[in-house]
Amino acid sequence: MVKHNNVLPNGHFHKDWQRRVRTWFDQPGRKLRRRQARKTKVAALGVRPLKPLRPAVRAPTVRYNTKVREGRGFTFAELKDAGIGRKAARGLGIVVDHRRRNLSEEGKKLNVERLVDYRKRLIVFPKKANKPKKGDSTGAELQAATTRLPPALPAPYVHEAPRKITGDEREFKAYRALRDARAIARHDGMRKIRAAKKEEEEAAKKK
């Protein structure tokens, strides 16, 4: 008989819990298999780059936009400026992203330079040595030293060397300049409307 105001005993001790325990004794074996699979993949790739080339992009949000990381793929505009076709890019190990858009000239220029640098270093072996196609490497290019790693990502900043502050910089009012620019942008539309209305009135007076 249960006495006093206590919790009713309701223990679930008839489960065969030992059959449901997840063990991880095969972890060392899996580690070895993954390593062997990586070796097999590298050997199967031959002389091709280990990873496809991806663009250098800024991470989103104010918290992370100081970092540069690899993006999904290059835009059509970047490929066009680098002189690489959309379909040809896939055969050269370059990833293309049809959804990405270039929002700054600096970012676009950086990735175009990345593509041009990659294309210069890339050695395209012809399928038939005696009949190389357009774009295939020939002669001394085939004997050049190779690396299978993609070009490194650029540094997130180009640091400016220390220098003295000029008189103009000392006198410049940054806060005032920002407020004035904001006010000009805010009132720009209304000022244009007023100017157009004034011109119409003056034209009507001349008639």
C-alpha positions as CSV (number, residue, x, y, z in Angstrom):
1,M,0.0,0.0,0.0
2,V,1.3,3.4,-1.0
3,K,1.6,5.8,2.0
4,H,1.5,9.6,2.0
5,N,1.4,12.0,-1.0
6,N,4.3,10.6,-3.0
7,V,4.8,9.9,-6.7
8,L,3.3,6.6,-7.8
9,P,6.0,4.1,-8.7
10,N,6.0,3.7,-12.4
11,G,9.4,2.4,-13.4
12,H,9.8,1.0,-16.9
13,F,12.4,-1.8,-16.3
14,H,11.2,-4.5,-18.7
15,K,12.7,-3.0,-21.9
16,D,15.4,-4.9,-23.6
17,W,17.6,-1.7,-23.7
18,Q,20.8,-3.5,-24.5
19,R,19.6,-4.4,-28.0
20,R,18.9,-0.7,-28.7
21,V,22.3,0.8,-27.7
22,R,24.2,2.4,-30.6
23,T,27.8,1.5,-30.5
24,W,30.7,3.1,-32.4
25,F,33.3,0.3,-32.4
26,D,33.7,0.5,-36.2
27,Q,34.9,4.1,-36.1
28,P,38.7,3.3,-36.7
29,G,37.7,1.0,-39.6
30,R,35.5,3.7,-41.1
31,K,38.3,6.2,-40.8
32,L,40.6,3.8,-42.7
33,R,38.0,3.2,-45.4
34,R,37.5,7.0,-45.9
35,R,41.2,7.5,-46.2
36,Q,41.5,4.7,-48.8
37,A,38.5,6.1,-50.7
38,R,40.2,9.5,-50.9
39,K,43.4,7.9,-52.2
40,T,41.4,5.9,-54.8
41,K,39.6,9.1,-55.9
42,V,42.8,11.1,-56.2
43,A,44.3,8.3,-58.3
44,A,41.2,8.1,-60.5
45,L,41.3,11.9,-61.1
46,G,44.8,11.5,-62.7
47,V,46.3,15.0,-63.2
48,R,43.0,16.9,-62.8
49,P,42.6,19.5,-60.0
50,L,41.5,18.0,-56.7
51,K,38.7,20.5,-56.3
52,P,36.7,22.5,-58.8
53,L,37.4,26.2,-59.0
54,R,34.9,28.4,-57.1
55,P,34.6,32.2,-56.7
56,A,35.8,34.3,-53.8
57,V,32.8,35.9,-52.1
58,R,32.0,37.9,-49.0
59,A,30.0,36.1,-46.3
60,P,26.6,37.8,-45.7
61,T,25.5,40.0,-42.8
62,V,27.5,42.7,-40.9
63,R,28.9,40.1,-38.5
64,Y,30.7,38.0,-41.2
65,N,31.1,40.3,-44.2
66,T,34.8,40.9,-43.3
67,K,35.5,37.3,-44.2
68,V,36.2,36.0,-47.7
69,R,35.1,32.4,-48.5
70,E,34.4,30.2,-51.5
71,G,31.0,30.8,-53.2
72,R,28.8,28.3,-55.1
73,G,29.9,29.3,-58.6
74,F,31.0,32.0,-61.0
75,T,28.4,34.3,-62.6
76,F,27.9,34.5,-66.4
77,A,29.3,38.1,-66.4
78,E,32.5,37.0,-64.7
79,L,32.9,34.2,-67.3
80,K,32.3,36.5,-70.1
81,D,34.9,39.1,-69.0
82,A,37.4,36.3,-68.5
83,G,36.7,35.0,-72.0
84,I,35.4,31.5,-71.0
85,G,32.3,30.0,-72.4
86,R,29.5,28.8,-70.1
87,K,29.6,25.2,-71.3
88,A,33.4,25.1,-71.7
89,A,33.7,26.2,-68.0
90,R,32.3,22.9,-66.8
91,G,34.8,20.9,-68.8
92,L,37.7,23.0,-67.3
93,G,36.7,22.4,-63.7
94,I,35.0,25.8,-63.1
95,V,31.7,25.8,-61.3
96,V,29.0,28.1,-62.8
97,D,26.0,29.5,-60.7
98,H,23.3,31.0,-62.9
99,R,21.5,32.5,-59.9
100,R,24.4,34.6,-58.4
101,R,24.6,38.3,-59.4
102,N,27.5,40.7,-59.2
103,L,26.7,43.5,-56.7
104,S,30.0,45.3,-56.8
105,E,32.7,46.0,-59.4
106,E,35.4,45.1,-56.9
107,G,34.0,41.6,-56.4
108,K,33.5,41.0,-60.1
109,K,37.1,42.2,-60.9
110,L,38.5,39.9,-58.2
111,N,36.8,36.8,-59.6
112,V,37.7,37.7,-63.2
113,E,41.3,37.9,-62.2
114,R,40.9,34.5,-60.4
115,L,39.5,33.0,-63.5
116,V,42.3,34.4,-65.8
117,D,45.0,33.2,-63.3
118,Y,43.5,29.7,-63.2
119,R,43.2,29.6,-67.0
120,K,46.8,30.6,-67.5
121,R,48.0,27.9,-65.1
122,L,45.7,25.2,-66.4
123,I,47.1,22.5,-68.7
124,V,44.5,20.9,-70.9
125,F,45.9,17.6,-72.3
126,P,44.6,16.8,-75.8
127,K,42.7,13.6,-76.3
128,K,44.9,12.9,-79.3
129,A,48.5,14.0,-79.0
130,N,49.0,14.4,-82.7
131,K,45.7,16.3,-83.2
132,P,45.3,19.0,-80.5
133,K,42.0,20.9,-80.6
134,K,41.5,24.7,-80.0
135,G,42.2,25.5,-76.3
136,D,44.4,22.4,-75.7
137,S,47.9,22.8,-74.3
138,T,50.8,22.1,-76.7
139,G,54.6,21.8,-76.6
140,A,56.4,23.2,-73.6
141,E,53.1,23.9,-71.8
142,L,52.6,20.1,-71.3
143,Q,56.0,19.8,-69.7
144,A,55.5,22.7,-67.2
145,A,55.4,22.1,-63.4
146,T,51.9,21.4,-62.2
147,T,50.0,21.7,-58.9
148,R,46.6,20.1,-58.2
149,L,45.5,22.7,-55.7
150,P,43.2,25.6,-56.7
151,P,44.4,29.2,-56.5
152,A,44.3,30.4,-52.9
153,L,41.6,32.8,-51.7
154,P,42.7,36.5,-51.7
155,A,43.3,38.3,-48.4
156,P,40.1,39.9,-47.0
157,Y,41.9,43.3,-46.7
158,V,44.6,45.3,-48.4
159,H,46.2,47.0,-45.4
160,E,47.3,50.6,-45.9
161,A,50.8,51.5,-44.7
162,P,50.9,53.9,-41.7
163,R,51.1,57.6,-42.6
164,K,50.4,61.1,-41.2
165,I,46.9,62.5,-41.2
166,T,46.6,65.4,-43.7
167,G,45.1,68.7,-42.9
168,D,42.0,68.1,-45.1
169,E,41.3,64.8,-43.3
170,R,41.6,66.4,-40.0
171,E,39.1,69.2,-40.9
172,F,36.7,66.7,-42.6
173,K,33.4,66.2,-40.7
174,A,32.4,62.7,-41.4
175,Y,29.1,62.7,-39.5
176,R,28.0,66.0,-41.1
177,A,28.9,64.7,-44.6
178,L,26.8,61.5,-44.0
179,R,23.8,63.5,-42.7
180,D,24.0,65.9,-45.6
181,A,24.2,63.1,-48.2
182,R,21.2,61.4,-46.5
183,A,19.2,64.6,-46.6
184,I,20.1,65.2,-50.3
185,A,19.0,61.7,-51.2
186,R,15.8,62.0,-49.2
187,H,14.7,65.3,-50.7
188,D,16.0,64.7,-54.2
189,G,12.7,63.4,-55.7
190,M,10.6,66.3,-54.3
191,R,13.1,68.9,-55.5
192,K,13.0,67.5,-59.0
193,I,9.2,67.6,-59.0
194,R,9.3,71.3,-57.8
195,A,11.8,72.2,-60.5
196,A,9.7,70.6,-63.2
197,K,6.6,72.3,-61.9
198,K,8.4,75.7,-61.8
199,E,9.6,75.2,-65.5
200,E,6.0,74.4,-66.5
201,E,4.7,77.6,-64.8
202,E,7.4,79.7,-66.5
203,A,6.6,78.2,-69.9
204,A,2.9,78.8,-69.4
205,K,3.6,82.5,-68.5
206,K,5.6,83.0,-71.7
207,K,2.7,81.8,-73.8
